[in-house]
Amino acid sequence: MTDIQLPEQPRGLLAAARSHVRRAPPTAWFGMAMLTIYLSAALFAPLIAPYGEYDVVSQTPFAPWSSQFIFGTDQLGRDLFSRLIFGAHNSISIAFLTTSLAFLIGGSLGIVAATLGGITDQVVGRLVDSLLSIPDLIFTLMLLAIFGSSVVNLILIIAVIDATRVFRLSRATALNLVTLEFVEAARARGERVPWIVIHEILPNMLPVLISEFGMRFCFVFLAIAALSFLGVGLPPPMAEWGSMVRDNAALISNGDITPLIPAAAIALLTVSLNFVADWFLNESSGLSDGE
């Protein structure tokens, strides 16, 4: 009896991930390379930076670029290259924590509202609509003025405001899933709502949520940079790219491009994240279509 040789299938999630990464376009490869550099700087900032985050290393404010100070010094004589690296650590870690909290709040409320429906969906939906009607920047500035500009307040305020966008997405996605046959079958078996959410709805939402996480991270990151530029973001002397642009803006009038370096770091991170998020969303859409 002749054995029939079946084609080998990818073994596990790791093999599938490798297969998709190999097909990634050049923009996605560029984005992943840049994100690797940014994450390395954020994780190993104390080991990479030649000087401390708060160290005054020069008696000359706005010292020019040199072999000792690659990007010169700021208005207090602190090394700008070291501050740039520590700025990656502060900005990325705080933006990631804020975005994660926003997804925890907005995603949970959206799934619960879509699953339960009825009065729960109506009450939560109207509350979110009322928050969405207020401009984000004005609302954020008002809350920071009331509660004070601290790291904890900044994270909580931006997370709650951004959770409204996550709620709309997660609710819309969950509404498309709760009417499908496998969810109805789980209900017919007598499964409870938490079980249905964890085992049936959430796994099918993950590709959309992961892609959206990258996009929301960009918005949160830019919001923190903008607030720091306005002087109400991360409190000094913490290094943050938005505040670094503001503190060194006077150099532009002298033909010095130093303030453009943290601005370019913000733009490059945002573009890289968008490249990776777009590629991941396209891959997820292809898989859902049966590729």
C-alpha positions in Angstrom: 0.0 0.0 0.0 1.5 3.3 -1.1 1.8 6.0 1.5 0.4 9.3 0.5 2.8 12.1 1.2 1.0 15.2 2.5 2.5 18.6 2.2 4.1 19.8 5.3 2.2 22.5 7.2 3.8 25.4 9.1 4.6 24.2 12.6 3.0 26.6 15.2 2.7 30.3 15.4 6.4 30.9 15.2 6.7 29.2 11.7 3.6 31.2 10.6 5.1 34.4 11.8 8.4 33.8 10.0 6.5 33.1 6.8 4.7 36.4 7.0 7.8 38.4 8.0 9.6 37.0 4.9 6.9 38.5 2.7 7.0 41.9 4.4 7.4 44.9 2.0 10.5 47.1 2.2 8.6 49.8 4.1 7.7 47.2 6.8 11.3 46.1 7.0 12.4 49.7 7.4 9.8 50.2 10.1 10.9 47.1 12.0 14.5 48.1 11.8 13.8 51.6 13.1 11.6 50.3 15.9 14.4 47.9 16.9 16.8 50.8 17.3 14.3 52.9 19.2 13.4 50.0 21.6 17.1 49.3 22.2 17.7 52.9 23.1 14.6 52.9 25.3 15.5 49.7 27.1 19.3 50.2 27.5 19.4 54.0 27.8 21.6 54.0 31.0 24.1 51.8 29.3 24.2 53.6 26.0 24.1 57.2 27.0 27.6 58.7 27.7 26.3 60.9 30.5 23.5 60.9 32.9 20.0 62.2 32.2 20.4 65.2 34.6 24.2 65.6 34.6 25.5 69.2 33.9 28.6 68.3 31.9 29.6 71.7 30.5 29.9 75.2 31.9 28.9 76.5 28.4 25.2 76.6 27.6 24.4 75.6 24.0 27.9 74.3 23.5 28.5 73.4 19.8 28.8 69.9 18.4 32.2 68.3 19.2 33.8 64.9 19.7 33.0 65.2 23.4 29.4 66.3 22.9 28.0 64.8 19.7 25.0 67.1 19.5 26.3 69.8 21.8 24.7 70.8 25.1 21.4 72.4 26.1 20.7 75.7 27.9 21.9 74.2 31.2 25.0 72.5 29.9 23.5 69.0 29.7 24.6 66.6 26.9 21.9 66.6 24.3 22.8 63.2 22.9 22.4 61.6 26.3 19.1 63.5 26.8 17.9 62.3 23.4 18.5 58.7 24.4 16.9 59.1 27.8 14.0 60.9 26.0 13.4 57.7 24.1 13.3 55.8 27.3 10.8 58.2 29.0 8.6 58.9 26.0 8.3 55.4 24.6 7.7 53.8 28.0 5.1 56.3 29.1 3.3 56.3 25.8 3.3 52.4 25.8 1.9 52.4 29.4 -0.7 55.0 28.5 -1.8 53.2 25.3 -2.0 49.9 27.2 -4.2 51.4 29.8 -6.4 53.0 27.2 -6.9 49.6 25.5 -7.6 47.9 28.8 -10.4 50.5 29.6 -11.8 51.1 26.2 -11.5 47.5 24.9 -13.1 46.0 27.9 -16.0 48.4 27.9 -16.5 48.0 24.1 -16.6 44.2 24.3 -18.9 44.2 27.3 -21.3 46.7 25.8 -21.5 44.8 22.5 -22.0 41.5 24.3 -24.6 42.6 26.8 -26.3 45.1 24.6 -29.5 46.8 25.9 -29.3 49.4 28.5 -25.6 48.8 29.3 -24.7 49.5 25.7 -26.8 52.6 25.6 -25.5 54.1 28.9 -21.8 53.5 28.1 -22.2 54.6 24.5 -23.8 57.9 25.4 -21.1 58.5 28.0 -18.4 57.9 25.4 -20.2 60.2 22.9 -20.3 63.0 25.4 -16.5 62.7 26.0 -15.9 62.5 22.2 -17.7 65.8 21.8 -15.0 67.7 23.7 -11.8 68.5 21.8 -9.0 66.3 23.1 -6.3 69.0 23.6 -8.6 71.4 25.4 -10.0 68.7 27.6 -6.5 67.4 28.4 -5.2 70.9 29.3 -8.3 71.6 31.4 -7.8 68.4 33.4 -4.1 68.9 33.8 -4.8 72.4 35.1 -7.2 71.0 37.7 -5.3 67.9 38.9 -1.8 69.1 38.2 0.9 68.2 35.7 2.5 65.0 36.9 3.4 61.7 35.2 0.6 59.8 36.9 -2.0 62.4 36.0 -0.7 62.6 32.5 -1.0 58.9 31.9 -4.5 58.6 33.5 -5.9 61.6 31.7 -4.6 60.7 28.2 -5.6 57.0 28.7 -9.2 57.8 29.6 -9.5 60.3 26.7 -8.0 57.8 24.2 -10.1 55.0 25.6 -13.1 56.5 23.9 -11.6 55.8 20.5 -10.7 52.3 21.5 -14.2 51.8 22.8 -15.8 52.7 19.4 -13.5 50.3 17.5 -13.8 47.4 19.9 -17.6 47.8 20.2 -18.0 47.9 16.4 -15.8 44.8 16.0 -17.5 42.9 18.8 -20.9 43.7 17.4 -19.9 41.9 14.1 -18.8 38.9 16.1 -21.6 38.4 18.6 -24.1 37.5 15.9 -21.9 34.8 14.3 -22.7 31.1 14.7 -19.9 30.1 17.0 -20.9 32.7 19.5 -24.6 31.7 19.3 -23.5 28.1 19.8 -21.6 29.0 22.9 -24.6 30.7 24.3 -26.8 27.8 23.4 -24.4 25.5 25.4 -25.0 27.8 28.4 -21.6 29.4 28.5 -21.3 32.5 30.6 -20.5 36.0 29.2 -16.9 36.1 30.5 -16.2 32.7 28.9 -17.6 33.8 25.6 -15.7 37.0 25.7 -12.3 35.4 26.5 -12.6 32.3 24.3 -14.7 33.3 21.4 -14.8 37.1 20.9 -11.4 38.4 22.0 -9.2 35.9 20.0 -11.0 37.0 16.8 -10.5 40.7 17.6 -6.8 40.5 18.3 -5.5 41.3 14.8 -7.6 44.4 14.6 -6.7 45.5 18.1 -3.0 44.9 17.7 -2.9 46.9 14.5 -5.0 49.7 16.1 -2.6 49.6 19.1 0.2 50.8 16.9 -1.8 53.6 15.5 -3.1 54.7 18.9 0.4 54.6 20.3 1.4 57.1 17.6 -1.4 59.5 18.7 -0.6 59.1 22.3 3.1 59.6 21.7 2.5 62.7 19.7 0.1 64.0 22.3 2.7 63.6 25.1 5.3 65.4 22.9 2.9 68.2 22.1 2.0 68.7 25.8 5.6 68.7 26.8 6.3 71.3 24.1 3.6 73.4 25.6 5.2 72.9 29.1 2.5 70.8 30.6 3.7 67.3 29.7 6.4 65.4 31.5 7.7 67.6 34.3 11.3 68.8 34.2 14.1 67.7 34.5 12.9 64.6 32.8 14.1 64.3 29.2 11.3 64.4 26.6 11.7 65.1 22.9 8.9 67.7 22.8 10.3 69.7 25.6 13.8 69.4 24.1 12.5 71.1 20.9 11.0 73.9 23.0 14.1 74.4 25.2 16.5 74.6 22.3 14.3 76.4 19.8 16.4 79.6 20.2 19.2 77.9 18.3 17.3 77.8 15.1 17.6 81.6 14.7 21.4 81.1 14.7 21.3 78.5 12.0 21.8 75.6 14.4 19.7 72.5 13.5 20.0 70.9 16.9 16.3 71.5 17.9 15.3 69.6 14.7 17.0 66.4 15.9 14.4 65.5 18.6 11.7 66.6 16.2 13.1 64.3 13.5 13.2 61.5 16.1 9.5 62.0 16.8 8.6 62.0 13.1 10.8 58.9 12.3 9.2 56.9 15.1 5.7 57.8 14.0 6.4 56.9 10.4 8.0 53.6 11.3 5.1 52.6 13.5 2.7 53.4 10.7 4.6 51.3 8.2 4.6 48.3 10.5 0.9 48.8 11.6 -0.3 49.1 8.0 1.6 45.9 7.0 0.3 44.0 9.9 -3.3 45.1 9.2 -2.9 44.0 5.5 -1.6 40.6 6.6 -4.4 40.2 9.1 -7.0 41.1 6.4 -5.4 38.5 4.0 -5.5 35.8 6.6 -9.2 36.5 7.4 -10.0 36.3 3.7 -8.5 32.8 3.5 -5.1 33.4 2.1 
